[in-house]
Amino acid sequence: MAKPKVFEKPTGLKDYLPNAVRKLRHIERSVLDCMNGWGYRQMITPTLEYYDTVGAASSTSDAKLFKLLNHRGQTLVLRSDVTAPIARVVSSLLKEAPFPLRISYHANVFRAFEEEAGRDAEFFQTGVELVGDPSPEADAEVVALAIASLKAAGVKQFKVAIGHVGFLKGLLDETLPGREDAQSQLKDCLLGRDYVGYRELLRKLSLTEAAQSELEAILRLRGGQEICAEALKLSANETARASIGHLCEIWNALAEYGVSEHVLIDLTMIGDFSYYTGMTFEGYASDLGFPVASGGRYDNLLAQFGRPAPATGFALKTNRILELLGEDEECADKRVLLMYDGAGRQAALAEAQRLRAEGSIAVTERRSGEFGEPAQTANGTFIYRGNEYSQFEFYGGEEGRTSR
């Protein structure tokens, strides 16, 4: 195996330079402040967890987990999501806390992908979990908060597609009873948005004309509130109809939140984690092909940690939002350059201390003929040694203090 080059990084990992970090932290702070305003309190969980507990419960496939051994020979994993670690905490450290619990988080998570996939192996999530409330109101709250969080992050044009895994389950049980392999193959097609493959598979399954028509119709169930009525006409299965009833109640609540303009119903939406049990959703920005938010209901997860409870939540993919927004000047730092000579050093350092106490950014530099003087730009800022400053002051000599 070839030795890595001195500047080489593992596949899927990246460095974030100062401007990107500034923007990323601005996004995170804005989103966490928004979540705090809705009553969600932030929690931090470890980067490493035991494979046999959180690793197994996360529903991330083994092939996508980063594993390592500790000195006792126990298998650890880098967290592949934050929902499972929070479920562990809710069932242990918070086992006496009354429901519902509203928890927020921000963390980096890790998933291993094939090198040719071109996907990040480490990425950032900011999200919430609402634990202990099984109602459509709770699902509507997390969707509405996801919308508010996307706006707080600076995403202006987006849509949130919501679905319900129970509808598809009921429909498949009705049309393909006992045919688990066929059901799984169809779900995989929908999960991968492979609608051509989905139709081809239907033609190979030797279905009745009515059953094939029913399963093809799900591809057209995408739109507004009218989709609920259309879905109820499609299936007589009790699970499917109950799921649509739950989804309709979520839609009605979202209308009361005043956010239904951002929402569409998509009954092919099944989520990418096996622990989803009800409503699922994804948020898509108009200029990005990947989802920037995803979430849903996972009522069975906490039982694996000994405290059964319904739960729902979502996560924003903040590094994808950074890619979408770019490193604009909206949150640019206002930096002051304080330059001095030997006579003005004390005054310059005192002024820098005062500015920092007020929350400003102050950079001090001793005047050097080697680098020349700061150059003023057309927009009134100053450039010195490759850095931009909103203000420049000089201390020392006969000039005393000059401000520009």
C-alpha positions as CSV (number, residue, x, y, z in Angstrom):
1,M,0.0,0.0,0.0
2,A,1.4,3.4,-1.0
3,K,2.3,5.8,1.8
4,P,0.1,8.9,1.8
5,K,1.7,12.1,0.6
6,V,2.5,14.7,3.3
7,F,-0.4,17.0,2.3
8,E,-2.9,14.2,1.6
9,K,-6.1,13.7,3.6
10,P,-8.2,10.5,3.9
11,T,-10.9,10.3,1.3
12,G,-14.1,12.1,2.1
13,L,-12.5,14.5,4.6
14,K,-11.8,18.2,4.1
15,D,-10.2,21.2,5.6
16,Y,-12.3,24.3,6.3
17,L,-10.4,27.6,5.9
18,P,-11.1,30.6,8.1
19,N,-13.7,32.3,5.9
20,A,-15.6,29.0,5.6
21,V,-15.4,28.4,9.3
22,R,-16.7,31.9,10.1
23,K,-19.7,31.3,7.8
24,L,-20.3,27.8,9.1
25,R,-20.3,28.9,12.7
26,H,-22.6,31.8,11.9
27,I,-25.1,29.3,10.4
28,E,-24.8,27.0,13.4
29,R,-25.3,29.8,16.0
30,S,-28.3,31.2,14.1
31,V,-29.9,27.8,13.9
32,L,-29.3,26.9,17.5
33,D,-30.6,30.2,18.6
34,C,-33.8,29.5,16.6
35,M,-34.2,26.1,18.2
36,N,-33.6,27.6,21.7
37,G,-36.4,30.0,21.0
38,W,-38.7,27.0,20.5
39,G,-37.7,25.5,23.9
40,Y,-35.1,23.0,22.7
41,R,-32.0,22.7,25.0
42,Q,-28.7,21.7,23.6
43,M,-26.9,18.4,24.4
44,I,-23.5,17.1,23.5
45,T,-22.7,13.4,23.2
46,P,-19.3,11.7,22.7
47,T,-17.7,11.3,19.3
48,L,-17.0,7.6,20.2
49,E,-19.7,5.1,21.2
50,Y,-19.8,1.4,21.7
51,Y,-20.6,-0.6,18.6
52,D,-22.8,-3.0,20.5
53,T,-25.1,-0.3,21.8
54,V,-25.3,3.0,19.8
55,G,-23.5,1.6,16.8
56,A,-26.0,-1.2,16.4
57,A,-29.0,0.9,17.2
58,S,-28.2,3.7,14.7
59,S,-29.3,1.5,11.8
60,T,-26.3,2.7,9.7
61,S,-25.0,-0.4,7.9
62,D,-21.8,-1.9,9.1
63,A,-20.1,-1.0,5.8
64,K,-20.7,2.7,6.6
65,L,-19.4,2.7,10.2
66,F,-15.9,3.7,11.2
67,K,-14.8,1.1,13.8
68,L,-11.8,0.9,16.1
69,L,-10.8,-1.2,19.1
70,N,-10.0,0.2,22.6
71,H,-7.2,-1.2,24.8
72,R,-9.7,-3.8,26.2
73,G,-10.5,-5.1,22.7
74,Q,-14.0,-3.6,22.7
75,T,-15.3,-2.3,19.4
76,L,-16.0,1.4,19.2
77,V,-17.6,3.5,16.4
78,L,-17.4,7.1,15.4
79,R,-20.9,8.3,15.7
80,S,-22.8,8.0,12.4
81,D,-25.8,10.0,13.6
82,V,-26.8,11.8,16.8
83,T,-30.3,10.4,17.3
84,A,-29.2,7.1,18.7
85,P,-26.7,8.6,21.2
86,I,-29.5,11.0,22.4
87,A,-31.8,8.0,22.8
88,R,-29.1,6.4,25.0
89,V,-28.9,9.5,27.2
90,V,-32.7,9.9,27.4
91,S,-32.9,6.3,28.7
92,S,-30.1,6.6,31.2
93,L,-29.0,10.0,32.5
94,L,-32.4,11.5,31.8
95,K,-34.5,8.4,32.7
96,E,-36.3,10.3,35.5
97,A,-37.0,13.4,33.3
98,P,-40.7,13.8,32.4
99,F,-41.8,13.7,28.8
100,P,-41.9,15.4,26.5
101,L,-38.2,16.3,26.2
102,R,-37.1,18.9,23.7
103,I,-33.4,18.4,22.9
104,S,-31.2,20.2,20.3
105,Y,-27.6,19.4,19.2
106,H,-24.8,20.2,16.9
107,A,-22.1,17.7,16.0
108,N,-19.9,16.2,13.4
109,V,-20.9,12.7,12.3
110,F,-18.9,10.1,10.3
111,R,-19.9,7.6,7.6
112,A,-17.7,5.6,5.4
113,F,-18.4,5.6,1.6
114,E,-16.8,4.1,-1.4
115,E,-14.0,6.3,-2.7
116,E,-15.7,6.8,-6.1
117,A,-18.9,8.0,-4.4
118,G,-17.5,11.5,-3.9
119,R,-19.4,12.0,-0.7
120,D,-18.2,13.5,2.6
121,A,-17.1,11.0,5.2
122,E,-17.4,13.7,7.9
123,F,-20.2,16.2,7.9
124,F,-22.0,18.5,10.3
125,Q,-25.6,18.2,11.6
126,T,-27.6,20.6,13.7
127,G,-30.9,19.1,14.8
128,V,-33.6,18.4,17.4
129,E,-35.4,15.5,19.0
130,L,-38.9,15.7,20.5
131,V,-39.2,12.7,22.8
132,G,-42.4,11.4,24.5
133,D,-45.2,12.8,22.3
134,P,-46.8,10.5,19.7
135,S,-49.3,13.1,18.3
136,P,-49.5,14.7,14.9
137,E,-48.9,18.0,16.7
138,A,-45.4,16.9,17.6
139,D,-44.6,15.9,14.0
140,A,-46.0,19.3,12.8
141,E,-43.8,21.1,15.4
142,V,-40.6,19.5,14.2
143,V,-41.5,20.2,10.5
144,A,-42.4,23.8,11.3
145,L,-39.2,24.2,13.3
146,A,-37.1,22.7,10.5
147,I,-38.6,25.4,8.2
148,A,-37.8,28.1,10.7
149,S,-34.3,26.7,11.1
150,L,-33.7,26.7,7.3
151,K,-34.8,30.4,7.2
152,A,-32.5,31.2,10.2
153,A,-29.6,29.5,8.4
154,G,-30.2,31.9,5.4
155,V,-31.8,29.4,3.0
156,K,-34.4,31.5,1.1
157,Q,-35.9,29.1,-1.4
158,F,-36.7,25.5,-0.4
159,K,-39.5,22.9,-0.2
160,V,-40.1,20.3,2.5
161,A,-41.6,17.0,1.2
162,I,-43.4,14.9,3.8
163,G,-44.6,11.3,3.6
164,H,-45.5,8.5,5.9
165,V,-43.9,5.0,5.9
166,G,-47.1,3.5,7.1
167,F,-49.0,4.3,3.9
168,L,-46.5,2.5,1.7
169,K,-46.3,-0.4,4.2
170,G,-50.1,-0.8,4.1
171,L,-50.3,-0.5,0.4
172,L,-47.6,-3.2,-0.1
173,D,-49.2,-5.5,2.4
174,E,-52.5,-5.1,0.5
175,T,-51.0,-5.7,-3.0
176,L,-48.1,-8.0,-2.2
177,P,-49.1,-10.0,0.8
178,G,-46.3,-12.2,2.1
179,R,-43.8,-11.2,-0.7
180,E,-41.2,-9.6,1.5
181,D,-38.4,-9.7,-1.1
182,A,-40.5,-7.9,-3.7
183,Q,-41.6,-5.3,-1.1
184,S,-38.0,-4.6,-0.2
185,Q,-36.9,-4.2,-3.8
186,L,-39.7,-1.7,-4.4
187,K,-38.8,0.2,-1.3
188,D,-35.2,0.3,-2.5
189,C,-36.3,1.8,-5.8
190,L,-38.3,4.5,-4.1
191,L,-35.5,5.3,-1.6
192,G,-33.1,5.8,-4.5
193,R,-35.7,7.8,-6.5
194,D,-35.4,5.2,-9.2
195,Y,-38.9,5.5,-10.6
196,V,-38.0,3.8,-13.9
197,G,-36.6,0.8,-12.1
198,Y,-39.7,0.8,-9.9
199,R,-42.0,0.6,-12.9
200,E,-39.9,-2.1,-14.5
201,L,-39.9,-4.2,-11.3
202,L,-43.7,-3.9,-11.1
203,R,-44.0,-5.4,-14.6
204,K,-41.8,-8.3,-13.6
205,L,-43.9,-9.2,-10.5
206,S,-46.8,-10.8,-12.3
207,L,-49.4,-8.6,-10.5
208,T,-53.0,-8.3,-11.3
209,E,-53.9,-5.2,-13.3
210,A,-55.6,-3.6,-10.3
211,A,-52.6,-4.2,-8.0
212,Q,-50.1,-2.9,-10.6
213,S,-52.3,0.2,-11.2
214,E,-52.5,0.8,-7.5
215,L,-48.7,0.6,-7.0
216,E,-48.0,2.8,-10.0
217,A,-50.4,5.4,-8.7
218,I,-48.3,6.1,-5.7
219,L,-45.8,7.8,-8.0
220,R,-48.4,10.5,-8.8
221,L,-49.3,11.2,-5.2
222,R,-47.2,14.3,-4.8
223,G,-48.7,17.8,-4.2
224,G,-50.8,19.7,-1.6
225,Q,-53.6,18.8,0.7
226,E,-55.6,17.3,-2.1
227,I,-53.2,14.3,-2.1
228,C,-54.7,13.1,1.2
229,A,-58.1,12.6,-0.4
230,E,-56.6,10.9,-3.5
231,A,-54.6,8.5,-1.3
232,L,-57.7,7.5,0.7
233,K,-59.4,6.5,-2.6
234,L,-56.4,4.4,-3.6
235,S,-56.2,1.9,-0.7
236,A,-58.7,0.3,1.7
237,N,-55.9,-1.0,3.9
238,E,-56.4,0.0,7.5
239,T,-52.7,0.9,8.1
240,A,-52.5,3.0,4.9
241,R,-55.7,4.9,5.7
242,A,-54.7,5.6,9.3
243,S,-51.3,6.9,8.1
244,I,-53.0,9.3,5.7
245,G,-55.3,10.5,8.5
246,H,-52.2,11.2,10.6
247,L,-50.5,13.0,7.6
248,C,-53.6,15.1,7.1
249,E,-53.6,16.3,10.7
250,I,-49.9,17.3,10.3
251,W,-50.8,19.3,7.2
252,N,-53.7,21.1,9.0
253,A,-51.4,22.0,11.9
254,L,-48.7,23.3,9.4
255,A,-51.3,25.5,7.8
256,E,-52.0,27.0,11.2
257,Y,-48.2,27.6,11.6
258,G,-48.5,29.5,8.4
259,V,-45.8,27.4,6.6
260,S,-47.8,25.2,4.3
261,E,-46.5,27.2,1.3
262,H,-43.1,25.5,1.9
263,V,-44.6,21.9,2.2
264,L,-45.7,19.3,-0.2
265,I,-46.9,15.8,0.4
266,D,-44.9,13.0,-1.3
267,L,-46.1,9.5,-0.5
268,T,-43.0,8.0,-2.1
269,M,-41.0,9.5,0.8
270,I,-39.9,6.7,3.1
271,G,-36.7,8.0,4.7
272,D,-33.2,6.5,4.7
273,F,-33.2,4.9,8.2
274,S,-34.9,1.7,9.1
275,Y,-36.0,3.1,12.5
276,Y,-38.5,5.5,10.9
277,T,-42.0,4.4,11.8
278,G,-44.3,7.2,10.7
279,M,-44.0,10.6,9.2
280,T,-40.7,11.3,7.3
281,F,-39.6,14.5,5.5
282,E,-36.8,16.0,3.6
283,G,-36.0,19.7,2.8
284,Y,-34.6,20.6,-0.6
285,A,-33.1,24.0,-1.5
286,S,-33.8,25.1,-5.1
287,D,-30.1,25.3,-6.0
288,L,-28.9,22.1,-4.5
289,G,-29.6,18.5,-5.6
290,F,-29.0,17.0,-2.1
291,P,-31.4,17.4,0.8
292,V,-30.4,20.1,3.3
293,A,-32.7,18.7,6.1
294,S,-34.3,15.4,6.9
295,G,-36.2,13.8,9.7
296,G,-39.2,11.8,10.9
297,R,-40.8,9.7,13.5
298,Y,-38.9,6.8,15.1
299,D,-41.2,5.3,17.8
300,N,-39.2,2.0,18.3
301,L,-35.7,3.3,18.8
302,L,-35.8,4.1,22.5
303,A,-37.1,0.7,23.4
304,Q,-33.7,-0.7,22.4
305,F,-32.2,1.3,25.4
306,G,-34.9,0.2,27.9
307,R,-37.2,3.2,27.9
308,P,-39.8,2.8,25.2
309,A,-41.1,6.2,24.0
310,P,-42.4,7.8,20.9
311,A,-40.1,10.3,19.3
312,T,-39.7,12.6,16.3
313,G,-37.0,14.9,15.1
314,F,-34.8,16.2,12.3
315,A,-31.3,17.4,11.4
316,L,-30.0,20.1,9.1
317,K,-26.9,19.3,7.1
318,T,-25.1,22.5,7.9
319,N,-22.0,21.9,5.6
320,R,-24.4,21.5,2.7
321,I,-26.1,24.7,3.6
322,L,-22.6,26.3,3.6
323,E,-22.0,25.0,0.1
324,L,-25.4,26.5,-0.9
325,L,-24.9,29.9,0.6
326,G,-21.2,30.3,-0.1
327,E,-18.8,32.5,1.9
328,D,-20.6,35.8,1.4
329,E,-19.9,39.0,3.2
330,E,-23.2,39.1,5.2
331,C,-21.5,37.8,8.4
332,A,-18.1,39.2,7.6
333,D,-16.0,40.2,10.7
334,K,-15.5,43.9,11.2
335,R,-11.7,44.0,11.9
336,V,-9.7,47.0,13.1
337,L,-6.0,47.2,12.3
338,L,-4.0,49.0,15.0
339,M,-0.5,49.7,13.8
340,Y,2.2,51.2,16.0
341,D,5.9,52.1,16.4
342,G,8.0,51.9,19.5
343,A,6.6,55.1,21.0
344,G,3.0,54.2,20.4
345,R,2.9,50.5,21.4
346,Q,1.5,51.1,24.9
347,A,-1.4,53.2,23.6
348,A,-2.1,50.8,20.7
349,L,-2.2,47.7,22.9
350,A,-4.5,49.5,25.4
351,E,-6.9,50.5,22.6
352,A,-6.9,47.0,21.3
353,Q,-7.8,45.7,24.8
354,R,-10.7,48.2,25.0
355,L,-12.0,47.3,21.6
356,R,-11.9,43.6,22.4
357,A,-13.8,44.2,25.6
358,E,-16.5,45.8,23.6
359,G,-16.7,42.8,21.3
360,S,-14.8,44.1,18.4
361,I,-11.9,42.4,16.6
362,A,-8.6,44.2,16.9
363,V,-5.4,43.2,15.2
364,T,-2.1,44.8,16.3
365,E,0.9,45.1,14.0
366,R,4.2,46.9,14.6
367,R,5.0,49.2,11.6
368,S,7.6,47.6,9.3
369,G,9.0,49.1,6.2
370,E,9.3,45.6,4.7
371,F,5.5,45.3,4.3
372,G,4.6,49.0,3.5
373,E,1.4,50.7,4.5
374,P,-2.2,49.4,4.4
375,A,-3.8,50.2,1.0
376,Q,-7.3,51.6,1.0
377,T,-9.7,50.0,-1.4
378,A,-12.5,51.6,-3.5
379,N,-15.1,50.5,-0.9
380,G,-13.3,52.2,1.9
381,T,-11.7,49.1,3.6
382,F,-8.0,48.5,4.0
383,I,-5.8,45.6,2.8
384,Y,-2.6,44.8,4.6
385,R,-0.5,41.7,4.2
386,G,-3.4,40.0,2.4
387,N,-6.0,40.7,5.1
388,E,-9.0,43.1,4.9
389,Y,-9.8,45.6,7.7
390,S,-12.8,47.9,8.1
391,Q,-10.7,50.5,9.9
392,F,-7.0,51.4,10.3
393,E,-5.3,53.4,13.1
394,F,-1.7,54.3,13.6
395,Y,0.0,55.0,17.0
396,G,3.4,56.5,17.6
397,G,6.1,59.0,16.6
398,E,5.2,62.6,16.0
399,E,2.0,61.6,14.3
400,G,0.4,60.4,17.5
401,R,-2.9,58.5,16.8
402,T,-4.3,58.7,13.3
403,S,-7.5,57.0,12.3
404,R,-8.7,56.2,8.8
